[in-house]
Amino acid sequence: MTAFSQDGLAKPRASFLYLELIIIFVLLPVSLSLSLPIYVKLGAVLLAVSYVLIVVAKTAMHAYGTAVLSNGLDEPSTESLFSRPFRKGGVSFPFMVLKRVLVLFSVFALISTLFVAIYLPSKLFIVVSQAPMMWIAIIFVYVLLSVLPQEGLYRVFFFRRYRSLFFGEQHVNKTKRLFAKENVIFVTVNALLFSLAHLFFFNIIVLLLTFCGGVLFASTYLQSYKYRSAYLIICIEHACYGLWLFTVGLGEMLAFPMPSD
């Protein structure tokens, strides 16, 4: 029988969760890198997406029902998969986490700009200068079709669904140390799986970059998941790095359309 956690998310047996994790986050990405018919790949993706949406819907409905029973129909304080309630008696936005995100991104932006300026000068800001309308269009497409679903699946869903496999019944950050053993294991596994999702690029640099990005995004989520704005923050962080690579002139390795130099 399926149990439910306090936040309303279903808690199947650990063996089932391990199997589910392997199918969705290992076998599916690997299959997309194989020479299979396109309809097989699309079918596998649609099946996985449908399954995840069903799980999200079922747990959201259970959370709402639990809230109604506890608090009445007028004020159901339900907690959805992509939000958490504001912290009572504390700051409702993790400004220190956002500050760390912006500082690290600024360093990355500076280093990547210098790299392109020195080694690939003809590509520096080529999209902005030669195809500004395409640049604007890609910003919206990338955020809506890549960043939002990826962070929803690889950070929010992954953490809420599988955190018991890494932290037991305890909530994360029990020790309030990012480098606690459980946190390090979680971040590493999450980053490896996020990198695996980009296997179909067949590019070792992409795999390394996405692993590093996975470490950053998972760490950010671990530090901010108790806040309602956690999903927003990791989406901002992900979008900043991805769009900056596109903007500075390195978008080709991530399959962004680029004007010829």
N, C-alpha and C positions, 0 to 999 in steps of 0.2 A: 504493500500500500504506500502511496506517495505521501510524504509528510510535507509540511510547509514551515518555512522559517518565520521569524517575527515580522519580517518586512514583506511577507506575502508571496515570496518566490518559492516555487516548487523545489523540493529536496528529494529527488529519487535516490536510490542506493548509489554508493560510490562506484560500484562496478559499472552501473549503467551510465553514470556521468563520464567515467573514463572512456567508455566505448563511444559515447556521443561526441566527446571532445576529439577523439582520434578521427572519427568519420568526418566531422565538419571542418576541423582545423588542420588535419594532416592529409587524409586520403583525398578530400576534395581538391585542395590546392595542387597536390601532386598530379591528379588526373587531368587538371587543366594544362599541365605542361607536357602531356603525352600526345602522341599523334592520333587522336581520336576524332571522329566526325564532329563537326561543330554542333549538330543537334544533340549529340550525347552530352557535350560539355554544357550547353545551355540548359538542357533538361536537368542535369545534376545541380547546377546553380539554382535554378528555380525551385527544385525540390528542397534544397537546403534552406533557401530563403523562406519558403512556405513553412517549413518545420519550425524555424526560429520564430517567425511571426505568430504561429500557433502557440508556442510555449509562452511568448510574451503576453499574448492575449489572455491565455488561461490564468497566468499568474496575476495579471492586472485585475481580472475579474474577481479572483479570489481575494486579492488585497482590498478591492472595493467592498466586497461583501463583508469581509472581516471588519472593515472600518464602520460600515453602516450598523452592524450588530453592536459594535462597541460604543459608537458615538451618536447613533441616531441618523435619520435621513437628512437632517438639516445641515450637519457639519461633518461629512465623511472625510476624515483626515487620511485619505489613502495615499500611498506612496507608489508612484509608478516606477517602471524599470529605468527611466531616464531622468529621474529627479529624486532629490532627497529634501526633507523639510529643512527650513532654516534652523540653525542651531539656537536653542533657547538660551537667552542670557549671554550670548556671545556675538561675535562678528559674523554676519551672514554671507560674507564674500572673502575667499582666501587671498587677500592682497599679497601676502608674502610669497605664496606659490606663483601668482601671476608675475610678481617682480622677478623671481628666479627664471621663469619662462622667457621673459623679455630680455633679461641680461644674457642668457645663453644664446638666444636667437641673434642678438646684436653681435656677439662675438662670431657666431657662425656666418652671418651676413658679411661681416668685414673680411674674414678669411677667404670665403668663397669669391668675393668680389676681387680681392687681390690675386687669387689663383687664376681666374678667368682673364683678368687684365694682363697678367704676365705671360701665361701660356696659351690662351685662346683669345687674343684681343679682338679678333674679327667677330666673335660671338657675344661680346660684352653688351648686354641690354639690347640685343638685336631685335627681339620681339617688340619691345616698347617703341623702338625707333622706327622699325619698318612695318610692323603690323599691329598698331595700337588697338584697333577694333577687335582683332582676334585675341589679343591679350586680355581685353576686358571680358570677352565672351568666355574664354577658358577659365577665368576666375570663378564665374558663376557655375559653369559646368563641373569644374573640378570639386568645388566645395559641396555642391548638391549631390553629385553622383559618385564621388570618391571619399571625400573626407567624412561627411556625416554618416554614411553607412558603415565605413571601416571603423570609425571610433565607436559607433553604436554597438558593433559586433565584437571587435577585438578588445575593447576596454570595458564598456558598461555591461554588455551581456556576458562576456567572458568572466569578469570579476564577480558579478552577482550570481551567475549560474554555477561557477566552479570554485568559488572561494573556500568552500568547505574542504576541498581536496588539498588546499595549501595551508589553511589556517584552522581547520577543524571547525568547531562550533563557535569559536571566538571571532570577534570582529577584528579586522585588520588594524595595524598600527597599535596593537595592545601595548607595545613597548614604546611607541611614539618615536621609533628610530627607523629611518628608511633602510638602513643597512642591517636590520635584524635578519636572521637566517631565513625566516619564512618569507619576508618581503623580497629578499634577493632571489630566492628560488622562483617566486611568482613572477617577478619582473623579467628574469632570464628566460623562463619558459614562454611567457607572453611575447617577448621580443623575438625569440626564435620562430614561433608560430607566425608572427606578423611578417617576418622576413620570408618564411616559406610561402606565404601568400603571393609573393612576387617572384616565385621561381620561374614562371612562364616567360619572364624577360630574358632568361638565360644569360645573365650578366652578373658577375661576381661583385662588381662595384655596387650595383643596385641592391644586392643581397646584404652587403655590409652596411650600406647607408640605411636601409630599412630596419636592419637589426639595431643600429644605433638610435634610429628614430623610435623604434619600439621600446627601447630602454627609457628614453626620455618621456614618451607619452604614458607608459605604464607607471613610471615613477611619479609623474604629475598627477595621475589619477589616484594613486595610492595616498598622496598627500592631500587631496582635495575631495575625495569621494563623499565625505560627510556633508558636503555643501551642495545645495541645489544647483549651483553654477558649475559643478565639476565637468559635466558633459560639454558645456560651452567652452570652458577653458582648454580642454584637450583638443577640441575641434579648432579653436583659434591657433593653438600651438602647431597642430598638424598642418593646417592650411598655410601658416607662415612659412614653414620649411619647404613644403612642396611647391608653393607658388613662387617662393624666392628662387629656387633652383630653375624654375621656368623663366622667371624674369631676368635673372643674371646671365642666362645663356646656356644653361646646362640641362635644358628640358628634354633633349633628345633621348637621354638614357632612361627617362621615365615615360617614354612614348608620347610626350607632348608634341603637337605639331609645331614645327619651327620653320621660319623663313630661311631660304638659302642665303649663305653669306658669300 
